[in-house]
Amino acid sequence: MMGVCLGLFVLAWGVVRFFSVGAAIGMCVVAMVIPPAAAVFANKRDPEDDWWNDPRWDDPKWDDPGHDRDRPDHEPRDKPR
């Protein structure tokens, strides 16, 4: 998609502007919309993704200092003396 975006910019101002400035501007507007649209579509979650059912949210010691947030089912590591 980035190649299409760059290609539109190069063609718009390298070739198309000699024939129609309005068409070149239109091509740039289309090229300007491609990167945000690609980011939105690429970051879409899968229907099977259960990110809302994270077991760490039920961990009562989540905010305790020294608690291992990546392993909520385990006891916190021993603190150095």
Buried (B, 14 or more C-beta within 10 A) or exposed (E): EEEEBEEBBEBBBEEBBEEEEEEBBBBBEBBEEBEEEBEEEEEEEEEEEEEEEEEEEEBEEEEEEEBEEEEBEEEEEEEEE
